[in-house]
């Protein structure tokens, strides 16, 4: 039994020697194996629209945390005033 990781691509050119013709004057028509589905479950719905948000998710998280830091002291101050009354 061969290695489970033996067929994975790598930077070693020897691993791809089967895809190069041995004789340059007679090129082979061999191509790497590709997956062709025999069903249509992989197609997205026809009315699907993929959009991106206005901000990067990291920037959005940064701004949300900054707003939380600003709002928390204000809420604490309001609660302190109410408890003094």
HTML snippet that shows the backbone in 3Dmol.js (N, CA, C, O; Angstrom):
<script src="https://3Dmol.org/build/3Dmol-min.js"></script>
<div id="view" style="width:600px;height:400px;position:relative"></div>
<script>
const pdb = `
ATOM      1  N   UNK A   1       0.851  -1.191   0.000  1.00  0.00           N
ATOM      2  CA  UNK A   1       0.000   0.000   0.000  1.00  0.00           C
ATOM      3  C   UNK A   1       0.885   1.239   0.000  1.00  0.00           C
ATOM      4  O   UNK A   1       1.855   1.306   0.755  1.00  0.00           O
ATOM      5  N   UNK A   2       0.566   2.211  -0.830  1.00  0.00           N
ATOM      6  CA  UNK A   2       1.368   3.418  -0.949  1.00  0.00           C
ATOM      7  C   UNK A   2       1.047   4.429   0.133  1.00  0.00           C
ATOM      8  O   UNK A   2       0.133   4.246   0.938  1.00  0.00           O
ATOM      9  N   UNK A   3       1.809   5.478   0.130  1.00  0.00           N
ATOM     10  CA  UNK A   3       1.603   6.552   1.097  1.00  0.00           C
ATOM     11  C   UNK A   3       0.336   7.331   0.762  1.00  0.00           C
ATOM     12  O   UNK A   3       0.021   7.548  -0.408  1.00  0.00           O
ATOM     13  N   UNK A   4      -0.380   7.745   1.789  1.00  0.00           N
ATOM     14  CA  UNK A   4      -1.583   8.542   1.572  1.00  0.00           C
ATOM     15  C   UNK A   4      -1.245   9.921   1.026  1.00  0.00           C
ATOM     16  O   UNK A   4      -2.045  10.522   0.309  1.00  0.00           O
ATOM     17  N   UNK A   5      -0.066  10.423   1.362  1.00  0.00           N
ATOM     18  CA  UNK A   5       0.336  11.754   0.926  1.00  0.00           C
ATOM     19  C   UNK A   5       1.212  11.712  -0.325  1.00  0.00           C
ATOM     20  O   UNK A   5       1.719  12.749  -0.753  1.00  0.00           O
ATOM     21  N   UNK A   6       1.395  10.542  -0.911  1.00  0.00           N
ATOM     22  CA  UNK A   6       2.300  10.390  -2.041  1.00  0.00           C
ATOM     23  C   UNK A   6       1.859  11.094  -3.305  1.00  0.00           C
ATOM     24  O   UNK A   6       2.704  11.483  -4.111  1.00  0.00           O
ATOM     25  N   UNK A   7       0.554  11.273  -3.507  1.00  0.00           N
ATOM     26  CA  UNK A   7       0.068  11.874  -4.747  1.00  0.00           C
ATOM     27  C   UNK A   7      -0.137  13.378  -4.648  1.00  0.00           C
ATOM     28  O   UNK A   7      -0.589  13.994  -5.613  1.00  0.00           O
ATOM     29  N   UNK A   8       0.176  13.975  -3.536  1.00  0.00           N
ATOM     30  CA  UNK A   8      -0.037  15.412  -3.371  1.00  0.00           C
ATOM     31  C   UNK A   8       1.022  16.186  -4.133  1.00  0.00           C
ATOM     32  O   UNK A   8       2.156  15.721  -4.247  1.00  0.00           O
ATOM     33  N   UNK A   9       0.676  17.374  -4.667  1.00  0.00           N
ATOM     34  CA  UNK A   9       1.673  18.162  -5.401  1.00  0.00           C
ATOM     35  C   UNK A   9       2.755  18.705  -4.467  1.00  0.00           C
ATOM     36  O   UNK A   9       2.521  18.919  -3.277  1.00  0.00           O
ATOM     37  N   UNK A  10       3.911  18.915  -5.018  1.00  0.00           N
ATOM     38  CA  UNK A  10       5.017  19.463  -4.239  1.00  0.00           C
ATOM     39  C   UNK A  10       5.903  20.279  -5.174  1.00  0.00           C
ATOM     40  O   UNK A  10       5.624  20.405  -6.366  1.00  0.00           O
ATOM     41  N   UNK A  11       6.958  20.820  -4.620  1.00  0.00           N
ATOM     42  CA  UNK A  11       7.896  21.612  -5.408  1.00  0.00           C
ATOM     43  C   UNK A  11       8.969  20.744  -6.067  1.00  0.00           C
ATOM     44  O   UNK A  11       9.810  21.258  -6.804  1.00  0.00           O
ATOM     45  N   UNK A  12       8.951  19.466  -5.815  1.00  0.00           N
ATOM     46  CA  UNK A  12       9.944  18.567  -6.383  1.00  0.00           C
ATOM     47  C   UNK A  12       9.598  18.287  -7.848  1.00  0.00           C
ATOM     48  O   UNK A  12       8.563  17.671  -8.105  1.00  0.00           O
ATOM     49  N   UNK A  13      10.415  18.710  -8.822  1.00  0.00           N
ATOM     50  CA  UNK A  13      10.077  18.504 -10.233  1.00  0.00           C
ATOM     51  C   UNK A  13       9.999  17.026 -10.606  1.00  0.00           C
ATOM     52  O   UNK A  13       9.329  16.671 -11.576  1.00  0.00           O
ATOM     53  N   UNK A  14      10.669  16.169  -9.856  1.00  0.00           N
ATOM     54  CA  UNK A  14      10.625  14.741 -10.153  1.00  0.00           C
ATOM     55  C   UNK A  14       9.201  14.194  -9.999  1.00  0.00           C
ATOM     56  O   UNK A  14       8.825  13.246 -10.687  1.00  0.00           O
ATOM     57  N   UNK A  15       8.417  14.782  -9.108  1.00  0.00           N
ATOM     58  CA  UNK A  15       7.044  14.319  -8.902  1.00  0.00           C
ATOM     59  C   UNK A  15       6.168  14.566 -10.120  1.00  0.00           C
ATOM     60  O   UNK A  15       5.141  13.906 -10.284  1.00  0.00           O
ATOM     61  N   UNK A  16       6.551  15.494 -10.968  1.00  0.00           N
ATOM     62  CA  UNK A  16       5.751  15.828 -12.133  1.00  0.00           C
ATOM     63  C   UNK A  16       6.367  15.296 -13.428  1.00  0.00           C
ATOM     64  O   UNK A  16       5.976  15.718 -14.516  1.00  0.00           O
ATOM     65  N   UNK A  17       7.308  14.392 -13.322  1.00  0.00           N
ATOM     66  CA  UNK A  17       7.986  13.899 -14.518  1.00  0.00           C
ATOM     67  C   UNK A  17       7.042  13.116 -15.422  1.00  0.00           C
ATOM     68  O   UNK A  17       7.304  13.009 -16.620  1.00  0.00           O
ATOM     69  N   UNK A  18       5.962  12.568 -14.894  1.00  0.00           N
ATOM     70  CA  UNK A  18       5.033  11.794 -15.713  1.00  0.00           C
ATOM     71  C   UNK A  18       4.246  12.700 -16.655  1.00  0.00           C
ATOM     72  O   UNK A  18       3.692  12.224 -17.646  1.00  0.00           O
ATOM     73  N   UNK A  19       4.189  13.986 -16.363  1.00  0.00           N
ATOM     74  CA  UNK A  19       3.425  14.901 -17.195  1.00  0.00           C
ATOM     75  C   UNK A  19       4.254  15.491 -18.329  1.00  0.00           C
ATOM     76  O   UNK A  19       3.705  16.109 -19.241  1.00  0.00           O
ATOM     77  N   UNK A  20       5.575  15.306 -18.279  1.00  0.00           N
ATOM     78  CA  UNK A  20       6.439  15.810 -19.339  1.00  0.00           C
ATOM     79  C   UNK A  20       6.737  14.693 -20.335  1.00  0.00           C
ATOM     80  O   UNK A  20       6.973  13.553 -19.934  1.00  0.00           O
ATOM     81  N   UNK A  21       6.727  15.006 -21.612  1.00  0.00           N
ATOM     82  CA  UNK A  21       7.058  13.955 -22.587  1.00  0.00           C
ATOM     83  C   UNK A  21       8.526  13.567 -22.474  1.00  0.00           C
ATOM     84  O   UNK A  21       9.388  14.411 -22.227  1.00  0.00           O
ATOM     85  N   UNK A  22       8.794  12.295 -22.655  1.00  0.00           N
ATOM     86  CA  UNK A  22      10.187  11.844 -22.597  1.00  0.00           C
ATOM     87  C   UNK A  22      10.947  12.248 -23.858  1.00  0.00           C
ATOM     88  O   UNK A  22      12.157  12.470 -23.818  1.00  0.00           O
ATOM     89  N   UNK A  23      10.230  12.340 -24.974  1.00  0.00           N
ATOM     90  CA  UNK A  23      10.845  12.739 -26.239  1.00  0.00           C
ATOM     91  C   UNK A  23      10.195  14.046 -26.695  1.00  0.00           C
ATOM     92  O   UNK A  23       9.025  14.029 -27.077  1.00  0.00           O
ATOM     93  N   UNK A  24      10.913  15.189 -26.670  1.00  0.00           N
ATOM     94  CA  UNK A  24      10.307  16.469 -27.042  1.00  0.00           C
ATOM     95  C   UNK A  24       9.779  16.506 -28.477  1.00  0.00           C
ATOM     96  O   UNK A  24       8.861  17.272 -28.770  1.00  0.00           O
ATOM     97  N   UNK A  25      10.337  15.698 -29.370  1.00  0.00           N
ATOM     98  CA  UNK A  25       9.858  15.711 -30.755  1.00  0.00           C
ATOM     99  C   UNK A  25       8.508  14.997 -30.884  1.00  0.00           C
ATOM    100  O   UNK A  25       7.802  15.193 -31.873  1.00  0.00           O
ATOM    101  N   UNK A  26       8.147  14.176 -29.901  1.00  0.00           N
ATOM    102  CA  UNK A  26       6.872  13.456 -29.921  1.00  0.00           C
ATOM    103  C   UNK A  26       6.132  13.748 -28.603  1.00  0.00           C
ATOM    104  O   UNK A  26       6.135  12.919 -27.693  1.00  0.00           O
ATOM    105  N   UNK A  27       5.509  14.912 -28.506  1.00  0.00           N
ATOM    106  CA  UNK A  27       4.860  15.255 -27.238  1.00  0.00           C
ATOM    107  C   UNK A  27       3.668  14.344 -26.949  1.00  0.00           C
ATOM    108  O   UNK A  27       2.913  13.967 -27.845  1.00  0.00           O
ATOM    109  N   UNK A  28       3.529  14.014 -25.699  1.00  0.00           N
ATOM    110  CA  UNK A  28       2.398  13.159 -25.308  1.00  0.00           C
ATOM    111  C   UNK A  28       1.153  14.014 -25.102  1.00  0.00           C
ATOM    112  O   UNK A  28       1.245  15.228 -24.917  1.00  0.00           O
ATOM    113  N   UNK A  29       0.027  13.388 -25.136  1.00  0.00           N
ATOM    114  CA  UNK A  29      -1.232  14.087 -24.921  1.00  0.00           C
ATOM    115  C   UNK A  29      -1.780  13.780 -23.529  1.00  0.00           C
ATOM    116  O   UNK A  29      -2.975  13.930 -23.275  1.00  0.00           O
ATOM    117  N   UNK A  30      -0.902  13.354 -22.642  1.00  0.00           N
ATOM    118  CA  UNK A  30      -1.314  13.022 -21.291  1.00  0.00           C
ATOM    119  C   UNK A  30      -1.597  14.314 -20.515  1.00  0.00           C
ATOM    120  O   UNK A  30      -0.845  15.283 -20.623  1.00  0.00           O
ATOM    121  N   UNK A  31      -2.657  14.324 -19.753  1.00  0.00           N
ATOM    122  CA  UNK A  31      -2.980  15.482 -18.924  1.00  0.00           C
ATOM    123  C   UNK A  31      -3.277  14.999 -17.511  1.00  0.00           C
ATOM    124  O   UNK A  31      -3.649  13.841 -17.324  1.00  0.00           O
ATOM    125  N   UNK A  32      -3.122  15.849 -16.534  1.00  0.00           N
ATOM    126  CA  UNK A  32      -3.390  15.432 -15.160  1.00  0.00           C
ATOM    127  C   UNK A  32      -4.877  15.131 -14.969  1.00  0.00           C
ATOM    128  O   UNK A  32      -5.732  15.687 -15.658  1.00  0.00           O
ATOM    129  N   UNK A  33      -5.159  14.250 -14.032  1.00  0.00           N
ATOM    130  CA  UNK A  33      -6.549  13.886 -13.751  1.00  0.00           C
ATOM    131  C   UNK A  33      -7.279  15.064 -13.120  1.00  0.00           C
ATOM    132  O   UNK A  33      -6.751  15.734 -12.233  1.00  0.00           O
ATOM    133  N   UNK A  34      -8.483  15.302 -13.583  1.00  0.00           N
ATOM    134  CA  UNK A  34      -9.315  16.360 -13.017  1.00  0.00           C
ATOM    135  C   UNK A  34     -10.668  15.787 -12.645  1.00  0.00           C
ATOM    136  O   UNK A  34     -11.083  14.757 -13.176  1.00  0.00           O
ATOM    137  N   UNK A  35     -11.346  16.448 -11.741  1.00  0.00           N
ATOM    138  CA  UNK A  35     -12.658  15.998 -11.276  1.00  0.00           C
ATOM    139  C   UNK A  35     -13.750  16.633 -12.124  1.00  0.00           C
ATOM    140  O   UNK A  35     -13.776  17.851 -12.294  1.00  0.00           O
ATOM    141  N   UNK A  36     -14.638  15.825 -12.649  1.00  0.00           N
ATOM    142  CA  UNK A  36     -15.793  16.290 -13.411  1.00  0.00           C
ATOM    143  C   UNK A  36     -17.036  15.713 -12.745  1.00  0.00           C
ATOM    144  O   UNK A  36     -17.263  14.505 -12.823  1.00  0.00           O
ATOM    145  N   UNK A  37     -17.842  16.540 -12.097  1.00  0.00           N
ATOM    146  CA  UNK A  37     -19.011  16.001 -11.395  1.00  0.00           C
ATOM    147  C   UNK A  37     -20.028  15.416 -12.374  1.00  0.00           C
ATOM    148  O   UNK A  37     -20.191  15.896 -13.496  1.00  0.00           O
ATOM    149  N   UNK A  38     -20.699  14.373 -11.917  1.00  0.00           N
ATOM    150  CA  UNK A  38     -21.737  13.747 -12.739  1.00  0.00           C
ATOM    151  C   UNK A  38     -23.122  14.121 -12.240  1.00  0.00           C
ATOM    152  O   UNK A  38     -24.112  13.504 -12.634  1.00  0.00           O
ATOM    153  N   UNK A  39     -23.201  15.112 -11.388  1.00  0.00           N
ATOM    154  CA  UNK A  39     -24.479  15.559 -10.837  1.00  0.00           C
ATOM    155  C   UNK A  39     -24.481  17.078 -10.804  1.00  0.00           C
ATOM    156  O   UNK A  39     -23.437  17.699 -11.004  1.00  0.00           O
ATOM    157  N   UNK A  40     -25.623  17.681 -10.559  1.00  0.00           N
ATOM    158  CA  UNK A  40     -25.702  19.142 -10.548  1.00  0.00           C
ATOM    159  C   UNK A  40     -25.879  19.703  -9.140  1.00  0.00           C
ATOM    160  O   UNK A  40     -26.300  20.850  -8.987  1.00  0.00           O
ATOM    161  N   UNK A  41     -25.569  18.924  -8.118  1.00  0.00           N
ATOM    162  CA  UNK A  41     -25.704  19.411  -6.738  1.00  0.00           C
ATOM    163  C   UNK A  41     -24.675  20.487  -6.411  1.00  0.00           C
ATOM    164  O   UNK A  41     -24.854  21.244  -5.457  1.00  0.00           O
ATOM    165  N   UNK A  42     -23.618  20.560  -7.178  1.00  0.00           N
ATOM    166  CA  UNK A  42     -22.566  21.523  -6.872  1.00  0.00           C
ATOM    167  C   UNK A  42     -22.819  22.892  -7.483  1.00  0.00           C
ATOM    168  O   UNK A  42     -22.112  23.848  -7.164  1.00  0.00           O
ATOM    169  N   UNK A  43     -23.808  23.002  -8.350  1.00  0.00           N
ATOM    170  CA  UNK A  43     -24.109  24.291  -8.957  1.00  0.00           C
ATOM    171  C   UNK A  43     -24.870  25.171  -7.972  1.00  0.00           C
ATOM    172  O   UNK A  43     -25.750  24.674  -7.269  1.00  0.00           O
ATOM    173  N   UNK A  44     -24.559  26.459  -7.900  1.00  0.00           N
ATOM    174  CA  UNK A  44     -25.306  27.348  -6.997  1.00  0.00           C
ATOM    175  C   UNK A  44     -26.709  27.593  -7.535  1.00  0.00           C
ATOM    176  O   UNK A  44     -26.958  27.395  -8.724  1.00  0.00           O
ATOM    177  N   UNK A  45     -27.628  28.022  -6.675  1.00  0.00           N
ATOM    178  CA  UNK A  45     -28.974  28.348  -7.155  1.00  0.00           C
ATOM    179  C   UNK A  45     -28.902  29.472  -8.190  1.00  0.00           C
ATOM    180  O   UNK A  45     -28.032  30.337  -8.095  1.00  0.00           O
ATOM    181  N   UNK A  46     -29.798  29.474  -9.170  1.00  0.00           N
ATOM    182  CA  UNK A  46     -29.711  30.478 -10.239  1.00  0.00           C
ATOM    183  C   UNK A  46     -29.948  31.904  -9.755  1.00  0.00           C
ATOM    184  O   UNK A  46     -29.472  32.846 -10.388  1.00  0.00           O
ATOM    185  N   UNK A  47     -30.668  32.089  -8.650  1.00  0.00           N
ATOM    186  CA  UNK A  47     -30.952  33.438  -8.163  1.00  0.00           C
ATOM    187  C   UNK A  47     -29.971  33.891  -7.079  1.00  0.00           C
ATOM    188  O   UNK A  47     -30.173  34.934  -6.457  1.00  0.00           O
ATOM    189  N   UNK A  48     -28.915  33.113  -6.850  1.00  0.00           N
ATOM    190  CA  UNK A  48     -27.954  33.445  -5.801  1.00  0.00           C
ATOM    191  C   UNK A  48     -27.100  34.636  -6.214  1.00  0.00           C
ATOM    192  O   UNK A  48     -26.576  34.692  -7.326  1.00  0.00           O
ATOM    193  N   UNK A  49     -26.972  35.586  -5.291  1.00  0.00           N
ATOM    194  CA  UNK A  49     -26.131  36.752  -5.518  1.00  0.00           C
ATOM    195  C   UNK A  49     -25.131  36.821  -4.371  1.00  0.00           C
ATOM    196  O   UNK A  49     -25.522  36.858  -3.204  1.00  0.00           O
ATOM    197  N   UNK A  50     -23.864  36.838  -4.695  1.00  0.00           N
ATOM    198  CA  UNK A  50     -22.817  36.906  -3.680  1.00  0.00           C
ATOM    199  C   UNK A  50     -22.259  38.319  -3.687  1.00  0.00           C
ATOM    200  O   UNK A  50     -21.780  38.807  -4.710  1.00  0.00           O
ATOM    201  N   UNK A  51     -22.326  38.965  -2.538  1.00  0.00           N
ATOM    202  CA  UNK A  51     -21.793  40.321  -2.419  1.00  0.00           C
ATOM    203  C   UNK A  51     -20.792  40.359  -1.279  1.00  0.00           C
ATOM    204  O   UNK A  51     -20.767  39.474  -0.423  1.00  0.00           O
ATOM    205  N   UNK A  52     -19.984  41.377  -1.280  1.00  0.00           N
ATOM    206  CA  UNK A  52     -19.029  41.555  -0.194  1.00  0.00           C
ATOM    207  C   UNK A  52     -19.468  42.734   0.649  1.00  0.00           C
ATOM    208  O   UNK A  52     -20.169  43.628   0.176  1.00  0.00           O
ATOM    209  N   UNK A  53     -19.048  42.724   1.898  1.00  0.00           N
ATOM    210  CA  UNK A  53     -19.383  43.819   2.794  1.00  0.00           C
ATOM    211  C   UNK A  53     -18.599  45.066   2.440  1.00  0.00           C
ATOM    212  O   UNK A  53     -17.634  45.021   1.677  1.00  0.00           O
ATOM    213  N   UNK A  54     -19.029  46.168   3.003  1.00  0.00           N
ATOM    214  CA  UNK A  54     -18.360  47.428   2.733  1.00  0.00           C
ATOM    215  C   UNK A  54     -16.986  47.508   3.353  1.00  0.00           C
ATOM    216  O   UNK A  54     -16.111  48.212   2.850  1.00  0.00           O
ATOM    217  N   UNK A  55     -16.787  46.777   4.462  1.00  0.00           N
ATOM    218  CA  UNK A  55     -15.502  46.822   5.150  1.00  0.00           C
ATOM    219  C   UNK A  55     -14.934  45.418   5.277  1.00  0.00           C
ATOM    220  O   UNK A  55     -15.655  44.421   5.249  1.00  0.00           O
ATOM    221  N   UNK A  56     -13.660  45.378   5.412  1.00  0.00           N
ATOM    222  CA  UNK A  56     -12.973  44.142   5.699  1.00  0.00           C
ATOM    223  C   UNK A  56     -13.431  43.651   7.066  1.00  0.00           C
ATOM    224  O   UNK A  56     -13.691  44.467   7.950  1.00  0.00           O
ATOM    225  N   UNK A  57     -13.535  42.345   7.262  1.00  0.00           N
ATOM    226  CA  UNK A  57     -14.020  41.798   8.524  1.00  0.00           C
ATOM    227  C   UNK A  57     -13.112  42.193   9.689  1.00  0.00           C
ATOM    228  O   UNK A  57     -13.594  42.392  10.804  1.00  0.00           O
ATOM    229  N   UNK A  58     -11.817  42.308   9.448  1.00  0.00           N
ATOM    230  CA  UNK A  58     -10.905  42.711  10.522  1.00  0.00           C
ATOM    231  C   UNK A  58     -11.129  44.169  10.912  1.00  0.00           C
ATOM    232  O   UNK A  58     -11.120  44.511  12.094  1.00  0.00           O
ATOM    233  N   UNK A  59     -11.333  45.029   9.905  1.00  0.00           N
ATOM    234  CA  UNK A  59     -11.601  46.434  10.208  1.00  0.00           C
ATOM    235  C   UNK A  59     -12.933  46.584  10.927  1.00  0.00           C
ATOM    236  O   UNK A  59     -13.049  47.379  11.860  1.00  0.00           O
ATOM    237  N   UNK A  60     -13.944  45.823  10.498  1.00  0.00           N
ATOM    238  CA  UNK A  60     -15.252  45.902  11.139  1.00  0.00           C
ATOM    239  C   UNK A  60     -15.145  45.496  12.609  1.00  0.00           C
ATOM    240  O   UNK A  60     -15.730  46.146  13.475  1.00  0.00           O
ATOM    241  N   UNK A  61     -14.407  44.434  12.890  1.00  0.00           N
ATOM    242  CA  UNK A  61     -14.212  43.989  14.267  1.00  0.00           C
ATOM    243  C   UNK A  61     -13.469  45.057  15.067  1.00  0.00           C
ATOM    244  O   UNK A  61     -13.810  45.316  16.221  1.00  0.00           O
ATOM    245  N   UNK A  62     -12.466  45.669  14.466  1.00  0.00           N
ATOM    246  CA  UNK A  62     -11.705  46.719  15.139  1.00  0.00           C
ATOM    247  C   UNK A  62     -12.618  47.890  15.519  1.00  0.00           C
ATOM    248  O   UNK A  62     -12.559  48.383  16.645  1.00  0.00           O
ATOM    249  N   UNK A  63     -13.462  48.332  14.579  1.00  0.00           N
ATOM    250  CA  UNK A  63     -14.364  49.450  14.851  1.00  0.00           C
ATOM    251  C   UNK A  63     -15.416  49.087  15.895  1.00  0.00           C
ATOM    252  O   UNK A  63     -15.762  49.922  16.731  1.00  0.00           O
ATOM    253  N   UNK A  64     -15.934  47.854  15.862  1.00  0.00           N
ATOM    254  CA  UNK A  64     -16.922  47.437  16.856  1.00  0.00           C
ATOM    255  C   UNK A  64     -16.320  47.450  18.253  1.00  0.00           C
ATOM    256  O   UNK A  64     -16.963  47.900  19.202  1.00  0.00           O
ATOM    257  N   UNK A  65     -15.105  46.964  18.386  1.00  0.00           N
ATOM    258  CA  UNK A  65     -14.449  46.959  19.703  1.00  0.00           C
ATOM    259  C   UNK A  65     -14.164  48.385  20.181  1.00  0.00           C
ATOM    260  O   UNK A  65     -14.293  48.689  21.367  1.00  0.00           O
ATOM    261  N   UNK A  66     -13.778  49.246  19.253  1.00  0.00           N
ATOM    262  CA  UNK A  66     -13.518  50.637  19.629  1.00  0.00           C
ATOM    263  C   UNK A  66     -14.801  51.302  20.109  1.00  0.00           C
ATOM    264  O   UNK A  66     -14.776  52.060  21.079  1.00  0.00           O
ATOM    265  N   UNK A  67     -15.925  51.030  19.444  1.00  0.00           N
ATOM    266  CA  UNK A  67     -17.209  51.592  19.876  1.00  0.00           C
ATOM    267  C   UNK A  67     -17.607  51.053  21.243  1.00  0.00           C
ATOM    268  O   UNK A  67     -18.124  51.801  22.073  1.00  0.00           O
ATOM    269  N   UNK A  68     -17.371  49.759  21.492  1.00  0.00           N
ATOM    270  CA  UNK A  68     -17.692  49.175  22.794  1.00  0.00           C
ATOM    271  C   UNK A  68     -16.884  49.857  23.898  1.00  0.00           C
ATOM    272  O   UNK A  68     -17.405  50.110  24.984  1.00  0.00           O
ATOM    273  N   UNK A  69     -15.620  50.151  23.622  1.00  0.00           N
ATOM    274  CA  UNK A  69     -14.778  50.800  24.628  1.00  0.00           C
ATOM    275  C   UNK A  69     -15.263  52.214  24.917  1.00  0.00           C
ATOM    276  O   UNK A  69     -15.143  52.690  26.046  1.00  0.00           O
ATOM    277  N   UNK A  70     -15.811  52.891  23.906  1.00  0.00           N
ATOM    278  CA  UNK A  70     -16.325  54.242  24.118  1.00  0.00           C
ATOM    279  C   UNK A  70     -17.667  54.220  24.849  1.00  0.00           C
ATOM    280  O   UNK A  70     -17.909  55.061  25.715  1.00  0.00           O
ATOM    281  N   UNK A  71     -18.527  53.284  24.518  1.00  0.00           N
ATOM    282  CA  UNK A  71     -19.874  53.232  25.086  1.00  0.00           C
ATOM    283  C   UNK A  71     -19.844  52.751  26.529  1.00  0.00           C
ATOM    284  O   UNK A  71     -20.625  53.248  27.341  1.00  0.00           O
ATOM    285  N   UNK A  72     -18.995  51.824  26.878  1.00  0.00           N
ATOM    286  CA  UNK A  72     -18.960  51.260  28.229  1.00  0.00           C
ATOM    287  C   UNK A  72     -18.694  52.321  29.294  1.00  0.00           C
ATOM    288  O   UNK A  72     -19.422  52.336  30.287  1.00  0.00           O
ATOM    289  N   UNK A  73     -17.704  53.214  29.166  1.00  0.00           N
ATOM    290  CA  UNK A  73     -17.508  54.241  30.196  1.00  0.00           C
ATOM    291  C   UNK A  73     -18.706  55.193  30.299  1.00  0.00           C
ATOM    292  O   UNK A  73     -19.036  55.650  31.394  1.00  0.00           O
ATOM    293  N   UNK A  74     -19.346  55.489  29.195  1.00  0.00           N
ATOM    294  CA  UNK A  74     -20.508  56.382  29.220  1.00  0.00           C
ATOM    295  C   UNK A  74     -21.645  55.719  29.976  1.00  0.00           C
ATOM    296  O   UNK A  74     -22.304  56.361  30.794  1.00  0.00           O
ATOM    297  N   UNK A  75     -21.881  54.447  29.714  1.00  0.00           N
ATOM    298  CA  UNK A  75     -22.940  53.729  30.429  1.00  0.00           C
ATOM    299  C   UNK A  75     -22.624  53.628  31.916  1.00  0.00           C
ATOM    300  O   UNK A  75     -23.521  53.758  32.749  1.00  0.00           O
ATOM    301  N   UNK A  76     -21.363  53.400  32.256  1.00  0.00           N
ATOM    302  CA  UNK A  76     -20.969  53.335  33.665  1.00  0.00           C
ATOM    303  C   UNK A  76     -21.208  54.675  34.355  1.00  0.00           C
ATOM    304  O   UNK A  76     -21.662  54.719  35.498  1.00  0.00           O
ATOM    305  N   UNK A  77     -20.901  55.762  33.658  1.00  0.00           N
ATOM    306  CA  UNK A  77     -21.105  57.094  34.237  1.00  0.00           C
ATOM    307  C   UNK A  77     -22.587  57.365  34.449  1.00  0.00           C
ATOM    308  O   UNK A  77     -22.966  57.937  35.471  1.00  0.00           O
ATOM    309  N   UNK A  78     -23.426  56.968  33.509  1.00  0.00           N
ATOM    310  CA  UNK A  78     -24.873  57.167  33.639  1.00  0.00           C
ATOM    311  C   UNK A  78     -25.404  56.348  34.803  1.00  0.00           C
ATOM    312  O   UNK A  78     -26.219  56.846  35.580  1.00  0.00           O
ATOM    313  N   UNK A  79     -24.966  55.111  34.943  1.00  0.00           N
ATOM    314  CA  UNK A  79     -25.414  54.266  36.048  1.00  0.00           C
ATOM    315  C   UNK A  79     -24.963  54.839  37.388  1.00  0.00           C
ATOM    316  O   UNK A  79     -25.703  54.767  38.369  1.00  0.00           O
ATOM    317  N   UNK A  80     -23.771  55.402  37.441  1.00  0.00           N
ATOM    318  CA  UNK A  80     -23.263  55.993  38.678  1.00  0.00           C
ATOM    319  C   UNK A  80     -24.099  57.206  39.065  1.00  0.00           C
ATOM    320  O   UNK A  80     -24.431  57.375  40.238  1.00  0.00           O
ATOM    321  N   UNK A  81     -24.446  58.056  38.094  1.00  0.00           N
ATOM    322  CA  UNK A  81     -25.283  59.228  38.364  1.00  0.00           C
ATOM    323  C   UNK A  81     -26.646  58.803  38.879  1.00  0.00           C
ATOM    324  O   UNK A  81     -27.160  59.390  39.831  1.00  0.00           O
ATOM    325  N   UNK A  82     -27.241  57.779  38.252  1.00  0.00           N
ATOM    326  CA  UNK A  82     -28.566  57.326  38.660  1.00  0.00           C
ATOM    327  C   UNK A  82     -28.534  56.748  40.066  1.00  0.00           C
ATOM    328  O   UNK A  82     -29.493  56.912  40.820  1.00  0.00           O
ATOM    329  N   UNK A  83     -27.452  56.075  40.429  1.00  0.00           N
ATOM    330  CA  UNK A  83     -27.380  55.493  41.769  1.00  0.00           C
ATOM    331  C   UNK A  83     -27.172  56.573  42.834  1.00  0.00           C
ATOM    332  O   UNK A  83     -27.529  56.367  43.994  1.00  0.00           O
ATOM    333  N   UNK A  84     -26.605  57.712  42.458  1.00  0.00           N
ATOM    334  CA  UNK A  84     -26.401  58.811  43.406  1.00  0.00           C
ATOM    335  C   UNK A  84     -27.710  59.545  43.679  1.00  0.00           C
ATOM    336  O   UNK A  84     -27.855  60.141  44.747  1.00  0.00           O
ATOM    337  N   UNK A  85     -28.653  59.525  42.764  1.00  0.00           N
ATOM    338  CA  UNK A  85     -29.909  60.246  42.933  1.00  0.00           C
ATOM    339  C   UNK A  85     -30.741  59.548  43.895  1.00  0.00           C
ATOM    340  O   UNK A  85     -31.852  59.991  44.187  1.00  0.00           O
TER     341      UNK A  85
END
`;
const viewer = $3Dmol.createViewer("view");
viewer.addModel(pdb, "pdb");
viewer.setStyle({}, {cartoon: {color: "spectrum"}});
viewer.zoomTo();
viewer.render();
</script>
